[in-house]
Amino acid sequence: MSVTDLDIARAKATMPLAFRAPLSVRLRRAALWAGFLGLIVYCIWAFDITPARIWTGIQRFGDVAGFMFPPYVWKSWEAFSEILKGLGETLSMAFLGTLLGAVFAFPLSFLGAKNINRLPFLRLSVRRGYDIIRAFETLILALIFIRAFGLGPLPGILAIAVSEIGTFAKLFSEAIENTSEKPVEGVKASGGSRAQQIRFGTLPQVLPVLFSILLYNFESNVRSGTILGIVGAGGIGFLLSDRISAYRWDEAWSIIFLIILMVYVIDFLSAKIRARIIGDWGSAK
């Protein structure tokens, strides 16, 4: 059965909104697109983003990249051990910061989960506390702790830990909320207390997810630890900043390459650990 122009005209007359949005909706869409494009134009103008400036920057970047090759090869163990020590400090900062953040966030996450904490005022207050902690960037916290504790890895560890408390508490509480109530009801039916319901009904469901979150954030904190070192929190970032300031670009590129290699190895190992904890879903199909 063919559709004629008369049929289309009748359908438009019967259901006009199915063929064209109302005028108010079209005007609202046009205003949103105009505002979006206007914001982009304003940012380009305010930040002085011009083709000439971009081309000049690309040429300068090419010069810097040329200084980086060939990469520097350390000819003595003393010089190379300094780099390895910096990598170890960055790795240790990320590990301890992640661990401390998780230790403090774990109990707080139960206060923010609605299936555990049945008091709305307390639960919402705790959740707003998560947001307040997460509002502080790790780099800003590092600068504050450097002022308080001096240079070295300790300010970096504390900065990562404080930042991760808010992040972990939020992610942990959401994971707890997404657990099934059936195991909890089973423990309750067998006479288990509230603590036993959480211990044997909720935790077995949520622990693999929590470990996965920990591993993902640990990978991220390794990269954050590199940035924190540049502002004086120790680690490989401090050595990288020193080489760049001294225009020793070949050594800087070698350090960057080692950082990339370290992140790759950590990502590979954490993926293996997650597969062991959570299971290889691909092989189960």
Backbone hydrogen bonds in HBPLUS format (Angstrom, degrees):
<---DONOR---> <-ACCEPTOR-->    atom                        ^
c    i                          cat <-CA-CA->   ^        H-A-AA   ^      H-
h    n   atom  resd res      DA  || num        DHA   H-A  angle D-A-AA Bond
n    s   type  num  typ     dist DA aas  dist angle  dist       angle   num
A0008-ILE N   A0004-THR O   3.15 MM   4  6.55 157.1  2.21 148.9 154.8     1
A0009-ALA N   A0005-ASP O   2.95 MM   4  6.17 155.9  2.01 145.4 152.0     2
A0010-ARG N   A0006-LEU O   2.95 MM   4  6.19 154.8  2.02 145.7 152.1     3
A0011-ALA N   A0007-ASP O   2.93 MM   4  6.18 156.3  1.98 147.3 153.9     4
A0012-LYS N   A0008-ILE O   2.93 MM   4  6.18 156.1  1.99 149.3 155.5     5
A0013-ALA N   A0009-ALA O   3.01 MM   4  6.22 151.9  2.09 142.9 150.6     6
A0014-THR N   A0010-ARG O   2.87 MM   4  6.10 146.2  1.99 144.7 154.4     7
A0015-MET N   A0011-ALA O   2.80 MM   4  5.87 171.9  1.81 155.5 157.8     8
A0018-ALA N   A0015-MET O   3.22 MM   3  5.67 149.1  2.32 109.9 118.2     9
A0019-PHE N   A0016-PRO O   3.15 MM   3  5.58 155.1  2.22 110.5 117.5    10
A0020-ARG N   A0016-PRO O   3.11 MM   4  6.34 147.0  2.23 151.6 161.5    11
A0026-ARG N   A0022-PRO O   3.02 MM   4  6.34 161.7  2.06 155.4 160.8    12
A0027-LEU N   A0023-LEU O   2.89 MM   4  6.07 159.3  1.93 151.6 157.2    13
A0028-ARG N   A0024-SER O   2.98 MM   4  6.13 154.6  2.05 141.6 148.7    14
A0029-ARG N   A0025-VAL O   2.94 MM   4  6.18 159.0  1.99 150.4 155.8    15
A0030-ALA N   A0026-ARG O   2.93 MM   4  6.13 161.1  1.97 146.9 152.5    16
A0031-ALA N   A0027-LEU O   2.91 MM   4  6.10 153.2  1.98 146.2 153.5    17
A0032-LEU N   A0028-ARG O   2.97 MM   4  6.20 155.0  2.04 146.5 153.1    18
A0033-TRP N   A0029-ARG O   2.95 MM   4  6.21 166.5  1.97 156.0 159.0    19
A0034-ALA N   A0030-ALA O   2.90 MM   4  6.03 156.3  1.96 144.6 151.8    20
A0035-GLY N   A0031-ALA O   2.88 MM   4  6.04 157.6  1.93 145.4 151.6    21
A0036-PHE N   A0032-LEU O   2.89 MM   4  6.09 154.2  1.96 147.2 154.7    22
A0037-LEU N   A0033-TRP O   2.91 MM   4  6.09 169.3  1.92 153.2 155.6    23
A0038-GLY N   A0034-ALA O   2.81 MM   4  5.87 150.8  1.90 142.8 152.1    24
A0039-LEU N   A0035-GLY O   2.93 MM   4  6.09 148.2  2.04 140.9 148.5    25
A0040-ILE N   A0036-PHE O   3.15 MM   4  6.48 155.4  2.21 145.6 151.7    26
A0041-VAL N   A0037-LEU O   2.99 MM   4  6.26 163.4  2.02 150.1 154.3    27
A0042-TYR N   A0038-GLY O   2.90 MM   4  6.07 158.1  1.95 146.6 152.9    28
A0043-CYS N   A0039-LEU O   2.95 MM   4  6.15 160.8  1.98 149.2 154.0    29
A0044-ILE N   A0040-ILE O   2.99 MM   4  6.26 161.1  2.03 151.8 156.8    30
A0045-TRP N   A0041-VAL O   2.97 MM   4  6.21 155.9  2.03 147.8 154.5    31
A0046-ALA N   A0042-TYR O   2.72 MM   4  5.88 169.5  1.73 159.5 162.6    32
A0047-PHE N   A0043-CYS O   2.96 MM   4  5.88 157.7  2.01 146.9 151.9    33
A0049-ILE N   A0044-ILE O   3.04 MM   5  5.14 172.0  2.05 154.3 156.3    34
A0048-ASP N   A0045-TRP O   3.28 MM   3  5.19 160.2  2.32 101.3 106.6    35
A0054-ILE N   A0050-THR O   3.01 MM   4  6.28 162.2  2.04 157.5 162.5    36
A0055-TRP N   A0051-PRO O   2.90 MM   4  6.05 159.9  1.94 148.9 154.4    37
A0056-THR N   A0052-ALA O   2.96 MM   4  6.15 158.0  2.01 146.9 152.9    38
A0057-GLY N   A0053-ARG O   2.94 MM   4  6.14 155.7  2.00 145.9 152.7    39
A0058-ILE N   A0054-ILE O   2.93 MM   4  6.19 151.7  2.01 147.5 155.0    40
A0059-GLN N   A0055-TRP O   3.06 MM   4  6.33 155.8  2.12 146.5 152.4    41
A0060-ARG N   A0056-THR O   3.00 MM   4  6.28 159.2  2.04 149.5 155.1    42
A0061-PHE N   A0057-GLY O   2.86 MM   4  6.03 155.9  1.91 146.8 154.0    43
A0062-GLY N   A0058-ILE O   2.94 MM   4  6.18 148.8  2.04 142.4 150.8    44
A0063-ASP N   A0059-GLN O   3.07 MM   4  6.44 146.9  2.18 142.3 150.9    45
A0063-ASP N   A0060-ARG O   3.07 MM   3  5.01 116.5  2.49  91.6 107.0    46
A0064-VAL N   A0060-ARG O   2.95 MM   4  6.33 158.0  2.00 151.6 157.1    47
A0065-ALA N   A0061-PHE O   2.82 MM   4  6.05 163.7  1.84 153.0 157.7    48
A0066-GLY N   A0062-GLY O   2.92 MM   4  6.09 143.4  2.06 138.3 148.4    49
A0067-PHE N   A0063-ASP O   3.09 MM   4  6.47 139.8  2.26 141.2 151.5    50
A0067-PHE N   A0064-VAL O   3.02 MM   3  5.11 124.3  2.34  96.8 111.1    51
A0068-MET N   A0065-ALA O   3.13 MM   3  5.13 136.6  2.33  95.0 107.1    52
A0069-PHE N   A0066-GLY O   3.42 MM   3  5.63 153.9  2.50 102.4 109.0    53
A0072-TYR N   A0250-ASP O   3.22 MM 178  4.92 163.9  2.25 111.5 106.9    54
A0080-PHE N   A0076-SER O   3.23 MM   4  6.51 164.3  2.26 148.4 152.9    55
A0081-SER N   A0077-TRP O   2.73 MM   4  5.75 151.0  1.81 147.8 156.0    56
A0083-ILE N   A0080-PHE O   3.11 MM   3  5.25 120.5  2.48  98.3 112.1    57
A0084-LEU N   A0080-PHE O   3.02 MM   4  6.39 159.5  2.07 151.0 157.0    58
A0085-LYS N   A0081-SER O   2.84 MM   4  5.99 149.8  1.94 143.0 151.1    59
A0086-GLY N   A0082-GLU O   3.05 MM   4  6.31 150.7  2.13 140.2 147.6    60
A0087-LEU N   A0083-ILE O   2.96 MM   4  6.31 156.1  2.02 151.2 157.5    61
A0088-GLY N   A0084-LEU O   2.90 MM   4  6.12 154.6  1.96 145.2 152.5    62
A0089-GLU N   A0085-LYS O   2.88 MM   4  6.15 151.5  1.96 146.9 154.5    63
A0090-THR N   A0086-GLY O   3.01 MM   4  6.27 160.5  2.05 149.1 153.8    64
A0091-LEU N   A0087-LEU O   2.96 MM   4  6.17 160.9  2.00 148.5 153.8    65
A0092-SER N   A0088-GLY O   2.86 MM   4  6.01 155.2  1.92 145.4 152.7    66
A0093-MET N   A0089-GLU O   2.81 MM   4  6.00 157.4  1.86 150.5 156.6    67
A0094-ALA N   A0090-THR O   3.06 MM   4  6.28 163.8  2.09 148.9 152.4    68
A0095-PHE N   A0091-LEU O   2.98 MM   4  6.16 156.8  2.03 145.1 151.9    69
A0096-LEU N   A0092-SER O   2.88 MM   4  5.98 177.1  1.88 157.4 158.1    70
A0097-GLY N   A0093-MET O   2.89 MM   4  5.82 159.5  1.94 145.8 152.8    71
A0098-THR N   A0094-ALA O   2.97 MM   4  5.91 157.7  2.02 138.7 145.3    72
A0099-LEU N   A0095-PHE O   2.91 MM   4  6.06 159.8  1.95 148.7 154.9    73
A0100-LEU N   A0096-LEU O   2.89 MM   4  6.01 170.0  1.90 153.3 155.7    74
A0101-GLY N   A0097-GLY O   3.00 MM   4  6.06 162.2  2.03 144.9 150.4    75
A0102-ALA N   A0098-THR O   2.99 MM   4  6.15 155.0  2.06 145.5 152.1    76
A0103-VAL N   A0099-LEU O   2.97 MM   4  6.19 154.8  2.04 150.1 157.1    77
A0104-PHE N   A0100-LEU O   3.18 MM   4  6.43 162.9  2.21 154.2 156.7    78
A0105-ALA N   A0101-GLY O   2.93 MM   4  5.94 147.8  2.04 141.9 152.0    79
A0106-PHE N   A0102-ALA O   2.93 MM   4  5.78 147.9  2.04 146.1 150.9    80
A0109-SER N   A0105-ALA O   2.86 MM   4  5.94 141.4  2.01 153.8 163.0    81
A0110-PHE N   A0107-PRO O   3.30 MM   3  5.66 137.5  2.50 104.3 113.7    82
A0111-LEU N   A0108-LEU O   3.09 MM   3  5.30 128.0  2.37 100.6 113.9    83
A0112-GLY N   A0109-SER O   3.18 MM   3  5.17 137.1  2.37  94.6 106.4    84
A0113-ALA N   A0110-PHE O   3.42 MM   3  5.23 158.6  2.47  96.0 102.1    85
A0116-ILE N   A0113-ALA O   3.12 MM   3  5.44 157.1  2.18 108.8 115.9    86
A0117-ASN N   A0113-ALA O   2.82 MM   4  5.87 169.4  1.83 173.9 172.1    87
A0123-ARG N   A0119-LEU O   2.91 MM   4  6.04 166.4  1.93 162.6 167.2    88
A0124-LEU N   A0120-PRO O   2.88 MM   4  5.94 169.3  1.89 153.5 156.3    89
A0125-SER N   A0121-PHE O   2.98 MM   4  6.07 152.3  2.06 143.2 151.5    90
A0126-VAL N   A0122-LEU O   2.97 MM   4  6.16 156.8  2.03 148.5 154.2    91
A0127-ARG N   A0123-ARG O   2.98 MM   4  6.25 157.1  2.03 147.3 153.9    92
A0128-ARG N   A0124-LEU O   2.94 MM   4  6.18 153.6  2.01 145.6 152.1    93
A0129-GLY N   A0125-SER O   3.02 MM   4  6.29 140.0  2.18 136.8 148.2    94
A0129-GLY N   A0126-VAL O   3.03 MM   3  4.92 119.9  2.40  90.7 106.6    95
A0130-TYR N   A0126-VAL O   3.01 MM   4  6.49 142.5  2.16 144.2 154.3    96
A0130-TYR N   A0127-ARG O   3.07 MM   3  5.01 118.9  2.46  91.6 106.4    97
A0131-ASP N   A0127-ARG O   3.17 MM   4  6.59 156.1  2.23 146.1 151.1    98
A0132-ILE N   A0128-ARG O   2.98 MM   4  6.29 151.9  2.06 146.3 153.7    99
A0133-ILE N   A0129-GLY O   3.09 MM   4  6.35 163.0  2.12 152.2 155.5   100
A0134-ARG N   A0130-TYR O   2.93 MM   4  6.18 162.0  1.97 154.0 159.6   101
A0135-ALA N   A0131-ASP O   2.97 MM   4  6.05 123.6  2.30 138.2 151.5   102
A0135-ALA N   A0132-ILE O   3.25 MM   3  5.18 141.1  2.41  93.4 104.3   103
A0136-PHE N   A0133-ILE O   3.32 MM   3  5.94 158.4  2.37 113.8 118.6   104
A0140-ILE N   A0137-GLU O   3.06 MM   3  5.35 119.7  2.44 103.3 117.5   105
A0141-LEU N   A0137-GLU O   3.04 MM   4  6.42 161.7  2.08 156.7 162.2   106
A0142-ALA N   A0138-THR O   2.88 MM   4  6.13 150.1  1.97 146.6 155.2   107
A0143-LEU N   A0139-LEU O   3.08 MM   4  6.39 155.6  2.14 145.6 151.0   108
A0144-ILE N   A0140-ILE O   3.06 MM   4  6.37 154.2  2.13 148.4 155.4   109
A0145-PHE N   A0141-LEU O   2.89 MM   4  6.13 166.3  1.91 154.4 157.9   110
A0146-ILE N   A0142-ALA O   2.81 MM   4  5.93 147.6  1.91 148.1 157.4   111
A0147-ARG N   A0143-LEU O   3.19 MM   4  6.36 152.0  2.28 138.1 144.4   112
A0148-ALA N   A0144-ILE O   3.13 MM   4  6.47 142.0  2.29 139.5 150.3   113
A0149-PHE N   A0145-PHE O   2.68 MM   4  5.73 171.7  1.69 157.7 159.9   114
A0150-GLY N   A0146-ILE O   2.77 MM   4  4.63 138.1  1.95 125.2 132.4   115
A0152-GLY N   A0232-GLY O   3.27 MM  80  6.58 163.9  2.30 148.5 153.3   116
A0156-GLY N   A0153-PRO O   3.00 MM   3  5.18 116.1  2.42 103.0 119.2   117
A0157-ILE N   A0153-PRO O   2.93 MM   4  6.24 155.9  1.99 159.2 166.9   118
A0158-LEU N   A0154-LEU O   3.02 MM   4  6.27 168.2  2.03 159.9 162.1   119
A0159-ALA N   A0155-PRO O   2.89 MM   4  6.00 155.7  1.95 145.2 152.4   120
A0160-ILE N   A0156-GLY O   3.01 MM   4  6.18 165.6  2.04 150.7 153.8   121
A0161-ALA N   A0157-ILE O   2.91 MM   4  6.08 160.9  1.95 149.2 155.4   122
A0162-VAL N   A0158-LEU O   2.92 MM   4  6.04 172.7  1.92 154.6 155.9   123
A0163-SER N   A0159-ALA O   3.10 MM   4  6.15 164.2  2.13 145.5 150.4   124
A0164-GLU N   A0160-ILE O   2.87 MM   4  5.97 152.5  1.95 147.1 155.1   125
A0165-ILE N   A0161-ALA O   3.02 MM   4  6.22 132.6  2.25 144.6 156.4   126
A0168-PHE N   A0164-GLU O   2.73 MM   4  5.61 168.2  1.74 150.4 154.4   127
A0169-ALA N   A0165-ILE O   2.95 MM   4  5.87 160.9  1.99 143.8 150.1   128
A0170-LYS N   A0166-GLY O   3.17 MM   4  6.21 157.8  2.22 140.3 145.8   129
A0171-LEU N   A0167-THR O   3.03 MM   4  6.26 172.3  2.03 155.8 157.9   130
A0172-PHE N   A0168-PHE O   2.69 MM   4  5.71 165.4  1.71 158.7 163.5   131
A0173-SER N   A0169-ALA O   3.01 MM   4  5.97 161.1  2.05 139.3 144.9   132
A0174-GLU N   A0170-LYS O   3.10 MM   4  6.31 156.2  2.16 147.0 153.3   133
A0175-ALA N   A0171-LEU O   3.00 MM   4  6.22 151.9  2.08 144.0 152.0   134
A0176-ILE N   A0172-PHE O   2.89 MM   4  6.19 153.6  1.96 152.0 159.5   135
A0177-GLU N   A0173-SER O   2.98 MM   4  6.20 152.9  2.06 144.5 151.5   136
A0178-ASN N   A0174-GLU O   3.23 MM   4  6.41 135.3  2.44 137.9 148.0   137
A0178-ASN N   A0175-ALA O   3.26 MM   3  5.25 133.8  2.49  94.5 106.4   138
A0179-THR N   A0176-ILE O   3.26 MM   3  5.55 165.6  2.28 112.7 114.2   139
A0185-GLU N   A0181-GLU O   2.86 MM   4  6.12 155.5  1.92 154.4 161.5   140
A0186-GLY N   A0182-LYS O   2.95 MM   4  6.22 146.7  2.06 147.2 156.7   141
A0187-VAL N   A0183-PRO O   3.05 MM   4  6.37 157.2  2.11 149.2 153.6   142
A0188-LYS N   A0184-VAL O   2.93 MM   4  6.16 156.9  1.98 148.0 155.2   143
A0189-ALA N   A0185-GLU O   2.82 MM   4  5.96 152.4  1.89 143.5 150.7   144
A0190-SER N   A0186-GLY O   3.17 MM   4  6.37 137.6  2.36 137.8 148.1   145
A0192-GLY N   A0187-VAL O   2.95 MM   5  5.33 154.6  2.01 153.0 149.3   146
A0191-GLY N   A0188-LYS O   3.06 MM   3  5.25 160.2  2.10 108.8 112.9   147
A0197-GLN N   A0193-SER O   2.84 MM   4  6.13 146.2  1.95 147.9 158.0   148
A0198-ILE N   A0194-ARG O   3.10 MM   4  6.45 153.1  2.17 148.2 154.0   149
A0199-ARG N   A0195-ALA O   2.87 MM   4  6.08 160.8  1.91 146.5 152.7   150
A0200-PHE N   A0196-GLN O   2.83 MM   4  5.77 171.2  1.84 149.8 152.1   151
A0201-GLY N   A0197-GLN O   2.78 MM   4  5.05 134.7  1.99 125.7 137.6   152
A0202-THR N   A0198-ILE O   3.21 MM   4  4.80 140.6  2.37 107.0 118.3   153
A0203-LEU N   A0198-ILE O   2.95 MM   5  6.15 166.0  1.97 173.1 173.5   154
A0205-GLN N   A0202-THR O   3.07 MM   3  5.54 132.5  2.30 111.1 123.5   155
A0206-VAL N   A0202-THR O   3.22 MM   4  6.43 150.1  2.31 150.0 158.9   156
A0206-VAL N   A0203-LEU O   3.07 MM   3  5.13 118.2  2.47  99.5 114.8   157
A0207-LEU N   A0203-LEU O   2.92 MM   4  5.69 155.2  1.99 166.7 165.2   158
A0210-LEU N   A0206-VAL O   2.98 MM   4  6.26 155.9  2.04 155.5 163.4   159
A0211-PHE N   A0207-LEU O   2.95 MM   4  6.21 160.4  1.99 158.9 163.2   160
A0212-SER N   A0208-PRO O   3.06 MM   4  6.25 153.1  2.13 141.9 149.3   161
A0213-ILE N   A0209-VAL O   2.97 MM   4  6.26 157.0  2.02 149.8 155.6   162
A0214-LEU N   A0210-LEU O   2.92 MM   4  6.18 157.2  1.98 148.5 155.0   163
A0215-LEU N   A0211-PHE O   3.01 MM   4  6.26 159.3  2.06 149.8 154.3   164
A0216-TYR N   A0212-SER O   3.03 MM   4  6.28 163.2  2.06 152.1 156.4   165
A0217-ASN N   A0213-ILE O   2.99 MM   4  6.15 167.7  2.00 154.4 157.7   166
A0218-PHE N   A0214-LEU O   2.88 MM   4  6.02 144.5  2.00 143.7 154.1   167
A0219-GLU N   A0215-LEU O   3.12 MM   4  6.40 157.1  2.17 148.3 152.6   168
A0220-SER N   A0216-TYR O   3.19 MM   4  6.54 157.4  2.24 144.5 150.6   169
A0221-ASN N   A0217-ASN O   2.81 MM   4  6.00 150.8  1.90 146.3 154.6   170
A0222-VAL N   A0218-PHE O   3.03 MM   4  6.29 136.5  2.23 144.5 154.7   171
A0224-SER N   A0220-SER O   2.98 MM   4  6.32 153.5  2.05 143.5 152.0   172
A0225-GLY N   A0221-ASN O   2.74 MM   4  5.82 149.1  1.84 140.6 148.4   173
A0226-THR N   A0223-ARG O   3.15 MM   3  5.27 131.6  2.40  97.0 109.4   174
A0227-ILE N   A0224-SER O   3.07 MM   3  5.21 116.3  2.50  99.6 114.1   175
A0228-LEU N   A0224-SER O   2.94 MM   4  6.25 158.8  1.99 154.7 161.3   176
A0229-GLY N   A0225-GLY O   3.13 MM   4  6.25 144.1  2.27 137.7 145.7   177
A0230-ILE N   A0227-ILE O   3.04 MM   3  5.37 136.4  2.23 104.1 115.7   178
A0231-VAL N   A0228-LEU O   3.20 MM   3  5.54 135.5  2.41 104.5 114.8   179
A0233-ALA N   A0228-LEU O   3.08 MM   5  5.40 155.3  2.14 138.3 135.9   180
A0232-GLY N   A0229-GLY O   3.15 MM   3  5.13 159.6  2.20 102.1 107.7   181
A0238-PHE N   A0235-GLY O   3.30 MM   3  5.83 139.0  2.48 108.2 116.6   182
A0240-LEU N   A0236-ILE O   2.92 MM   4  6.19 156.4  1.97 151.6 159.0   183
A0241-SER N   A0237-GLY O   2.89 MM   4  6.04 162.6  1.92 147.5 151.9   184
A0242-ASP N   A0238-PHE O   3.02 MM   4  6.20 151.4  2.10 141.2 149.3   185
A0243-ARG N   A0239-LEU O   3.00 MM   4  6.27 154.0  2.07 147.7 153.7   186
A0244-ILE N   A0240-LEU O   2.99 MM   4  6.24 159.5  2.04 152.9 158.5   187
A0245-SER N   A0241-SER O   2.94 MM   4  6.06 160.0  1.98 147.6 153.2   188
A0246-ALA N   A0242-ASP O   3.12 MM   4  6.25 142.5  2.27 138.0 147.4   189
A0248-ARG N   A0243-ARG O   2.87 MM   5  5.11 161.3  1.91 163.2 159.1   190
A0247-TYR N   A0244-ILE O   3.03 MM   3  4.96 161.0  2.07 105.1 109.6   191
A0252-ALA N   A0248-ARG O   3.03 MM   4  6.33 153.5  2.10 146.1 154.6   192
A0253-TRP N   A0249-TRP O   2.91 MM   4  6.12 159.6  1.95 150.2 153.8   193
A0254-SER N   A0250-ASP O   3.18 MM   4  6.39 154.1  2.25 138.9 145.8   194
A0255-ILE N   A0251-GLU O   2.96 MM   4  6.26 154.3  2.03 149.7 156.3   195
A0256-ILE N   A0252-ALA O   2.89 MM   4  6.19 159.5  1.94 151.2 157.1   196
A0257-PHE N   A0253-TRP O   2.87 MM   4  6.09 156.7  1.92 148.9 155.1   197
A0258-LEU N   A0254-SER O   3.05 MM   4  6.32 152.0  2.13 142.7 149.8   198
A0259-ILE N   A0255-ILE O   2.91 MM   4  6.23 149.9  2.01 149.0 157.9   199
A0260-ILE N   A0256-ILE O   2.94 MM   4  6.24 161.0  1.98 152.5 157.1   200
A0261-LEU N   A0257-PHE O   2.94 MM   4  6.18 157.1  1.99 146.2 152.8   201
A0262-MET N   A0258-LEU O   2.87 MM   4  6.07 156.4  1.93 145.4 151.7   202
A0263-VAL N   A0259-ILE O   2.94 MM   4  6.21 163.7  1.96 155.2 158.8   203
A0264-TYR N   A0260-ILE O   2.96 MM   4  6.14 155.6  2.02 147.1 154.2   204
A0265-VAL N   A0261-LEU O   2.98 MM   4  6.22 161.2  2.01 151.6 156.0   205
A0266-ILE N   A0262-MET O   2.99 MM   4  6.21 163.1  2.02 151.5 156.2   206
A0267-ASP N   A0263-VAL O   2.90 MM   4  6.06 158.2  1.95 147.2 153.4   207
A0268-PHE N   A0264-TYR O   2.92 MM   4  6.16 156.3  1.98 149.0 155.4   208
A0269-LEU N   A0265-VAL O   2.92 MM   4  6.16 164.7  1.94 153.8 157.5   209
A0270-SER N   A0266-ILE O   2.87 MM   4  5.94 163.5  1.89 151.2 156.3   210
A0271-ALA N   A0267-ASP O   3.05 MM   4  6.10 148.9  2.15 139.9 147.8   211
A0272-LYS N   A0268-PHE O   3.19 MM   4  6.48 150.2  2.28 141.5 149.0   212
A0273-ILE N   A0269-LEU O   2.93 MM   4  6.27 155.6  1.99 149.3 156.3   213
A0274-ARG N   A0270-SER O   2.84 MM   4  6.04 159.8  1.88 148.2 153.6   214
A0275-ALA N   A0271-ALA O   3.01 MM   4  6.17 152.2  2.09 140.6 148.2   215
A0276-ARG N   A0272-LYS O   3.06 MM   4  6.35 144.7  2.19 142.0 151.2   216
A0277-ILE N   A0273-ILE O   2.94 MM   4  6.21 152.8  2.02 150.5 158.0   217
A0278-ILE N   A0274-ARG O   2.81 MM   4  5.74 165.7  1.83 154.3 157.7   218
A0279-GLY N   A0275-ALA O   2.83 MM   4  4.72 128.9  2.10 110.5 126.1   219
A0284-ALA N   A0281-TRP O   3.17 MM   3  5.15 142.0  2.33  95.7 106.8   220
